[in-house]
Amino acid sequence: AVSHVQSDVEKLQKNANRIRVLFLAANSIDTDRLRLDEEARSIEEMIRKSDYRDSIEFISRWAARPMDLIQSINEVAPTIVHFSGHGTDSGELVFQADDGQSKLVSSAAVAAAISTMTDSVKLVFFNACFSEKQAVDVVKYIPAAIGMRISIGDDAARIFASQFYSAIGFGRSLADAFKQAKAALMLESVGEAQTPSLLLKEGVDPRSVNYIGGNN
């Protein structure tokens, strides 16, 4: 009986801080095809293998249009917003228009949208080429963001993201999760370990940021 009680307590502790990850994917018909479904599948698989899998709710939205950013955040109230798709070398994200073609969205526009959601969003993860500028702009309003300094390949994007969420699922800090994700790129020899960039709001220490079972 005691063992059952201990097990129940452990489950309650693991579920104490539930988080939601909103995965927004956009791959317009006039751009190169990305394996975004593989990225989402890999992230979900790594979360399922983690200690705190029941504390992470992974919610995906496909063929994302610009207004979906606000609508989805309002619906989901996520802790982490994850955008996967294309980015331009001038720092814009490529969403989809109603006709399936590309719709470029500036970092200022994304930051303006995120600034209205600071009560729930603690991290924005831009898994898109040249998205560091997006990350720089959004940390004016939220604690942390991840962006890419230059272009990033499909395999690197998938490996980095899946290991990052695996670490979060094991209760690791933001700093450790970022380091482990970069280490995964090195272990897989994809050669893009210096591409991801972690940006922080002034005064935020990533070593003390823990989305599950700790400070957030």
N, C-alpha and C positions, 0 to 999 in steps of 0.2 A: 504493500500500500504506500509505503514511504517513497519507494522508487517512482511510483506513478505520480505522486504529488510533485516530486522533484522534476520529473519530466514535464509536467504541466507548467510549472513555474518557469522552467527554461524556455518553453515555447512562448509564454507570455512576455518574457524578457526580450526574446528575439523579435517579437512583433510590436514591441513598445513604440518604436519609431518607424512607422511605415512610410515609404516614399513612393512617389509616382514618377516614372520616366515617360515623357511624351516624345515619341519618335516620329518626326516629320520627314517624309521622304518626297523628293521631287526630281523627276528625270524627264524633262520635256522631250517631245518627239523630234525636235531639231537639234538635239545635243547627243554626244556619244552615250551609248548605253552603259549604265553603271549596275553593278550587281548588288543593289540595295536590299533585295530580298535576302541575299546570303548574309549581308551584314546584320540585318535584323534577326535572322535565324541564329547566327553565331552568338549574338548578344544574349538572346533568350536562353540558349543552351548553357552558356557560362553562368548566367544567373541561376538557372535550375540546379547547377552543380555546387552552388555556394552555400555557406552555413545559414545565411539569412535570406534564403530565396523567398520565403513567405512574407518577408517584409518589403519586397520590391514588386510593384505593379508596373508592368511594361505595356504601354498603350501606343499603338501605331496609327498614323494617319498617312495615307498614300496619295500620290498625285497632288501634293500640297500647293495650294494657291496662296497668294499673299494674305488675303483676309482670313485664311485658315489659321494663321499664327495667333491672332487674337481670339478667334472663335474657339479653337481647340484649347487654348490656355484657360479661357473662361469655363469651358466644360470640364476640364480635367483637373485644374488647380495643381499642376505638376511641381515637383521639387526640382527636377532636371528637365530642361528642354533640349532635345537633341535634333539637329538638322543634318540630314545627309542628302547630298546632291552636288551640283556643280557650283563653282564660284569663279568669278572673273579676276583677272590680274589687277583690276582697279578696285577690288574689294567688295563687289556686289555679289549677292546670292541669287541663284537662278531658280526661281519658283516657276510654276506653270500658270499660263493664262487659261481662260475658259476654253480656248480652241486647242489646247495641248502644246502650244508653242511656248517659247521662253518668255518669262517676265522677270526683268532684273529689278532687284530691290536693294536699295542703298543701305549702308551700315547705319546711317542716321535714322532711316525709317524703321529698321529692326530695333534699334536702341529705343526709339520713341515708343514702340509697341511694348517692349519689355519693361520700360519704366513705369507702366501702368499696372504691372503684375508683381511688384516687389514683395508683396505679402506672402507669396507662395514660392516663386522661382528663386532658387539659391545658386544654380549653375546653368549656364548655357554651353552646350557642346556643339561647335560648328565643325562637322566632319566633311569639309568641302575645301577645295583648293583656294589658296590666297585669302583665307577667312580670318587671319589674325587681326585685320582692321576691324572686323565685326566684333571680335572679342574685346579689343581695346575700347570700343565705344560702349558696349553693354556693361562693362564693369564700373562705369560711372554710376550705375543704378543697382546692381546686384553684386553679391560677394565674389563670384568667380566665373571665368569663362575659359574655354579651350578653343583655339583656332589653329589654322595651319599657315605657317610662314610662306610656303610656296605650294606648288602642286603636290598632290599626294595620290598614289596609285590605289586601285581597288583593293588589292591584297593588304597593303599597309593600313588602309582605312579600316578594314574589317578586323585585322589582328589587333590594332591599337584599341579600337572601341570595345571589342569583346573582352580583352584583358582588363581594361579600365573598369568595366562594370562587374567583372568577376571579383576584382579587389574590393570594390564597394560592397559587393555581396558577402564578402568575408569580414566586413566591419573595419576595413582599413581606412586610414585618413585620406583626404583629398591628395595630399602630397605623396603618400605612398602609392595610391592608385595611379597617379600620373607617372611616377617613376617605374612602377611595374609594367605599365602599358608600353613605355618606351623600351624597357628591357626586353619585352616580348618581341618588339621589332628587331632588336639586335639578335635575339636567339633564333629568329626565323630568317635572319640574313637578308632582309628585304632592303636594307640600306637607307631607311628614311627616318631614323630615330631622332634626328634633329629637326624634323619638320613640325611636329606638334609644339604648341606654345601655350603655357598656362598663364593667364592674366588674372590679377587680383585687385579688388577694390582696396583703396588705401586703408591700411590697418588690419587687413585680414591675413592671418597666419594659416596656410594650408595644412600645417601639421596638426592644428587643433580643430580642423573642420572634419567632422565625421557624420555622415548622413544617417547612419544607422547605429543606435545605441550610444550616441555621444553628442558632442556639440555640433550645431549646424548653423 
